[in-house]
């Protein structure tokens, strides 16, 4: 018994075996639960009272008040125990419903709540199966099986099994939706982590490019220092200073090489573009590969920092790659504008004349990388549809303003196999509900048709035979002409049975739609009356 055990707080030990836990209390009611149960009782009590007025017991015009009060008290007990003993409540509602149809709505409600709140299957199936067996035994003992058996079975199916299946479907649907939201949140966090990793790798790549350029400049500086060191027209102390400068430059170059090796990611693919390729060369290379590109340039790149030039190159390269992937064959316009204080590049791809047969998959990480590169260069990146088409525009200032570090905007996750699996799970759940609901209905209809076929066709008395039978004929002569069995139902309206006689009932041969029956009454071994009756139940 632990503080987390609600049964322990109530002083009741909870067994640790099987589905018997369904019978034991949880004692975790809240004010909302109490109000909900009160409203449930009021609603079901109104249904029971209304049903008692519409459907009387037996042949009474109206049920006695004490019977109705007893039913309402019993209903109150079932509602009160629904949360504490759900399986016992379901069993009690099923038994009472088989005794009187007044509780059909209560059985449907408790069955739905059990399927909605509990995951175990066999306890509920045991309750419904046991109720059907008990009703079948009662029907067999009380009177010959017939329409009463069909009605009781239909009650178990439609007022018990079907609402329970609907409750199970509702619970599984809610759990599936909840799991889908959890999965979506996990995917979004995972995608955000990947985007952060892409940003870090882009920063490392930029730093590597800057270190490569800086190493090249230091190497040139060391080369010039070596030339000064061996110059014959230079004073000895200047030669020693040049020697020290060359040594320092060589040490700086070696240190820079170590830093570059640390920054280099072995997982990065080898670059496919030529080193130090210009924007014009990039456009020409893409045009040579078959892309329909038109480039316009205004101004001169003089004065633009190398970081800005490289960022503009990467933006155009990524935009052209995305355009050829998602809109193959569409015209692409590249605009490069050099101003005194900033460089602006814009890439617009129009809508293709014929949409691609298969949409290319993308994760948006390429845009994440160039967005980070533009951000580090102090610029702004705009991506989205415009009247001209899909446009990517970057404005890169030549002197980057100071920007405090801010968290980048989250990148929406793309469709994944998990999302498709979630949709497939929803379809399977709906398909399973349909199968579980339709199968019992088809089974009861099939069994009913087979049952009525057997009892009807085995109890058919031909009209010609009926016409030849005359009152006063000996029973021994009449019996060989009669069917082997009688019909199960009895006429709702029939004349009084002759005193001291025993009557037999037969069908006229109509199946399901027939409302006629033949009655033959015998007394002391003689046929004393024959009647054609109507309105058979």
N, C-alpha and C positions, 0 to 999 in steps of 0.2 A: 504494500500500500504506500504510494508516494503522493507528494503534493500535486503532481500532475495528473493523478488518476482520479477522475471525477467520481468513480464508483467508490473509491476510498473515502472521499469526503462525505458521502452519503451513508457510510457504514455498511456497505454491501460489497462483498468480495466478488470480483469478476472472474469467472472461470476462464481457463486458457485453452479451451478445446472447441474445435468445430464451429458451426454456425449457430450454436446455442447462445452466442453473445447477442444475437438479434432479439432475444427474449428479455434481455436484462437492461436495466435503466442506465441512462447516461446522465440525468440530472443536470442539464446545462441549459435550462430554460431562461429566457430573457423576457423583458417586458414586451418586446416585439413579438416573441413567440406566443405569449399568452393572449395578446390582442388578436393575432392571426388565428389561433385555435378557437377563440370566442366567435370570431366572424365565420369561421368554417362551420362551427356547430349551428349557429343561427341559420346559415344558408341551407345546410343539410336538413335541419329540423323543418324548415319551411317546405322543402321538397318532400319529405316524408309525410307531413300533414296533408299536402296537396294530393299526393299519390293515394293516400288512404281515402280521400273523398272520391277520387276518380276510379279507383280499382278497389272495390270492397272485397272482404274476405268471404270465401265460399259463396253462398247464395244470399248473404245479408245485404240489405240495401246500404247500410252504413255500419262501420265497425264500432263496437262499444268504446266509450271514452277511456276506460281503464286500459284497454289494449293499446290505444294510441299513446297514452301517458307512459306505459311500460316501454314501448318502443323508443320514445324520446329519452327516457332515462338510460336505456341501453346505449343509445346513440351518444349520449353525453359521456358514458364510460369509455366508449371506443375512441372518441375524439381526445379525451384526456390521456388515454394510454397510447395514442398513436406515436408520440415521440419516444416514450419510455419503452414500450413493448411493441414495436412496429409489426413484427411477424405475427404475434398473437392477435393484434388488432385486425390484421388482414384476414387471418383465419376466422376470427369471430364474425367479421362482416360477411365473409363468404358463406358461413353456416346460416346466419340469419337471413341472408338474401335468398338462399335455397328454400327457406321456410316461408318467406313472404317477399314479394317483388317490391315492397315498399323501400327496401334497403339497396336497390340496384344502384342508385346514384351514390350512396355512401360507399359501396364496394368499389365502384369505379374511381372515386376520389382517393380512397386509401390505397388502392392498387397503383394509381399514378404516383402518389407520394412515396410509396415504397420503391418503385422503380427510379424515381427522381433522387432519392436520398441514399440508396444502398446499392452496392455493386454486386452482391452475391445473387446468383441465378437460381440455383437448385432449391433454396428454401421457398421462393415464390412459386416455382413450378410444382413443388411438393404440395403446397397449399391448394393450388388450383386443381391438381390431379386428385388429391384427397377429397376435395369438395365434390368433384365430378363422380368419384366412386361412391361416396356416401349418398349422393342424390340418386344415382342409378340403383343402389340397393334399396333405398326407400321406395322408389317408383316400382321396382319389381315386387316388393312385398305388399305395397298398398293396393295396386291395381295393375292390370296388364300394361306393359310398356307401349307407348305410342307417342301422341303429341306431347304428353307431359315430359317424357324423356328428352325430346327434341328441345322443348322450351328451357328445361334446366341446363342442358348442355350449351344452348345459345347464351344463357345468362352468364355461365362461367367464361365463355369465350369473349363476349362483347362487353360485359361489365367488369371482368377481371383481367383476363389475359391481354386484351388489346390496350386498355389504359396503362397497364404495367409496362408493356412494350413502348408505348409513347413516352412514359416517364423515363425509361432507360435511354431512349433516343435523346430526350431533352438533356439528361445529365451528361451523356457522352458528347453531345454537341457543345455544351458549355465548357466541358473539360478540354475539348479539342480547340475551341476558340481561345481559351486561356493559354493552352500550350502554344498555340500559334503566335499569340502576342509575346510570350516569353521568348520564343524562338526568334521572332522579328527583332526584339530588343537585343538579344545576343548577337544576331547578324549585324545589327547596326553598330554595336560596340566593336565587333570584330573588324567591320569595314572601316570604322574610324581609326582603329589601331593600325590597320594597313595603310590608311591615308597618312597617318602621322609618320609611319616608317618611310613612305615615299617622300614626304617632305624632308625628313632627315637625310635620306640618300641624295636628294637633289641638292641640299645644302653642302653635303660632302663632295658631290660632283663639282659644284661651283668652286668650292675651296681648292679642289684638286686642279681645276683649270687655272685658277689664279696662281697657285704654287708653281705649276708648270711654266706659266708665263714669267713669273718672278725668277724662277731658276734659270730660265734662258737669259734674262737680263743680267743676273749675277755672273753667269758664265762668261758673257761678253765683257763684263767689268774685270773679271780675273784675267781674261786674255789681254786686255789693254794694259793691265798692271804688269803682266809678263813682258810685254813689249817695252815698257818703260824700264823694267829691271835690267834689260840687256842693252839699252841705249848707251852708246859710247860718249855722247856729248852731255850726259847727265852727271851731276856731282855724286860722289859716293854715298853721302847721307840721303840723297833723294832716291838712289837705287835701293838702299836698305829699306826706306819707307815703302817703295813700290813692292819690294819683296814681302814685307809684312802685309801689305794690302792684298797681294795675290794669295798669300797663305790664309788670310781671313776670309777672302772670297771663296777659296776652295773648301774651307771648313763649313762656311754657310751653305754652299751648294750641297755638300754631303749631308748636312743636317736637314736641309730642305728635302733631299731625296728620301730620307728616312720618314719624314712627315707624310710625304706623298704616298709612300708604300703603306703607311698606316691608314690613310684615308681611302685608298683604293679598295673597292669591294670586289672580291673574287667572283661573286655571283652575278655581277653586272655583265651583260652581253658585250661583246666587242663592238665598238662603234662601226657602223657601216658607211657613214659619210666621210669624205676626205677631211683631213685635219685643216683647220683654218679656212673652211669653205665659206664663201660669201653667200649672202641672200640671193644674189643674181645667179650664182652657180647652182644653188639649191633649186631654184625655180626651173632653170634649164634642165637639170637632171630629172626633175619630175615630169617636165614636158616631154623629154626624150623617152620616158617610160610610158607615155600614152595619155597623160592627164591633160585636159583642156584648160590651161592656165593662161590668164592674161595679167601681166604685172605692170603697174605704174609706179614711178618714183618721182618725188618732188624734193628738191633740195640736195645738199651734199652731206655725206657722212662725216665731214671734217669736224673734229671737236667732240665727237661722240665717244664716251669711254668704252673700253673693251667689254666691260660687264654689260653695258647697255646693248652693244652690238651682238653679244652672245645671247642675251635674253631675247632680243628681237628675232634672231635666227631660230632659236628653239620654239618660240611661239608659232612662227610660220611653218616650221617643220611639223609640229604636232597638229596644227590645223589642216594642213594638206593631207597628212596621214588619215585623220578622221574623215575628211571629205571623201577621199578615195575609198574608204572602208564602208561608210554608211550611205553615201550617195554616189555610187560609181557612175561615171559618164557625165555627171553634172558639171557645168562650167564653173571654174574657180577664178575669183578675182583677188589679186594680192595688191594691196596699196601700202607703200612705204613713204612716209613723210618725215623729212629731217627739218627741224626748226632750230632756232638758235639755242633753245633751252630744253628741248625734249625731242624724242623720236617716237612716232606713232605708226604702228603697223596694224593692218586690218586684213582679214581673210574672210571672204564671203563665198559660200557655195550655194548655188541655186538648187531648187527641187529638181530631181532627175525627171526626164520625160517619161521614163518607164521605171516604176519602183522595182527595187531588187527582188528577185524571187525569194530570197531568204534574208531575213534581217540579220545583220552582223551583230554578234554579241560584244559588249564593251563593259568595262568596269569603272570608267571615268578616272582611273588613276593617272593617265597621261595628262589630263587637264589639271589634276592636283599638283603634279610636278611643275608644270609651267606657271601655275598660279603662285607657287612658292618662289620660283625663280624671279617672277615679276615683282613679288612682294619684297624680296631681298634687294632688288634693284631700286626700290622706292617707287615703283609704278603701280598702275591699276589695270586689272584685267576684266573685260566684260565678255560674257559668253551667253548666247541665246538667240532665238529666232527673231528676225526683223522682217519688214516688208520686202527687203532685197533677197532674203534667204537666211540661212543659218550663218551667224557672224561671230567671229572671234576678234576682239580689238584689244590692243595693249598700248598704253601710253607710258613711256619710259623717260623720266626726267634725266638730264645729263648730270645734274647735281642732286643726289638723292636726299630728300628731307629726312629729318629725324622722325622715326615712328616707334612708339613704344610697342613692346611685344604684346600681341593680343592672340587669343585663341582663334584659330582658323575656323571658318564655318564648316559644319559637318557635311559630309558627302553622303547623299542618299544611297543606300545599298541597292544593288541590282538584283534582278530575279535570280534565284538560286535553285539548285535541285531540291533543297529542303522545302522551299515554298511550293514547288510543284508537287512534292510528296504530301504536303499538307492539304493541297487541293484534292489530290487523289484519295487521301484519307477521308475527307468530307464526302466525296462521292461514294466511297465504299460504305460509309456510315448510313447515308440515305438509302443506298441500295439494300443494305442489310435490314433496315427498318421495314422497307416495303416487302421484302421476302418474309420476314418474321410476322408481319401483319396479314399478308395475303395468304400465306400457307395454311394457318389454322382455319381461315374462312373457307378456303377451297376444300380443306379436309372435312369440315363439318357439313358443307354442302354436298360433297361426294358421298359421305356416309349417310346423310339424310336421304338423298335420292336412292341410294342402294337399299336402305332400310325400308322406305316407303314402297319401293318397287316390289320387294319381297313380300311384304305384308299385304299389298294391294292385289298383286297378280295371283297370290295364293288364296285370296278370299273373294274371288269374283264369281258371282252367280249370274248366269245368263238370263236375260229377260224372258227368253222362250221357255226356259226351264221353270222360272218363277210363275209364268202364266199357266203352266200345266199343273202346278201343285194346287190341290184343292183341300180346304178344311175338311177334317174327318178322315183323312188318309193316315194310315198307320205310320208311326215314326220309323219303323224298320224299313218301310218302303221308301220314305222320303230321304233318309240319311245317305244312301248310296248316290243320290243325285246332287248332294250338296258338296261345296268345296271342303278341303281338308282343314282349313282354319277360318277364324272369324276376323273381322276388321278390329283394329285396336281402339278406335274412337267410338264414342256413343253419340247419337243425335242430341242436339240441344233441345229440340222440340219433338216430342213423340207422344202418342196417346198413352193412356194408362195401360200398364201391363195386366193382362187378364189374371184374375185371382188364382193363385196356386200353380201358375204356369212358369216355365223356363223358356226364355227367348234367345234366339241366335240372330246375329247381325252379319250381313254380307255386303260386299261392294257391288256396284253396278258395272264396274270395269273402268270407270274414269280414274285418271291418275293425277293426283294433287288438286286438280280443278273440280273434281266431282263433289257435289253437295247432296247426293242421294245415297240411300242405303235400303237394303231389304231386311225386314224383320219377320222371322218365323217363330211362333210361340207354340210350345208343346205342353200337354198336360196328360198325365197318365198314359204316355206312349202314343198320343194321337195329336196330329196337327190341328189346332183349334182356331188359329188366325194367321193371316199373312198381311203385311203392310209395306208400302213404299214410303219411306221417310225422307225428309229433306233437312238442310241446315245441320250437317254433321260437323262436329268440332275437329 
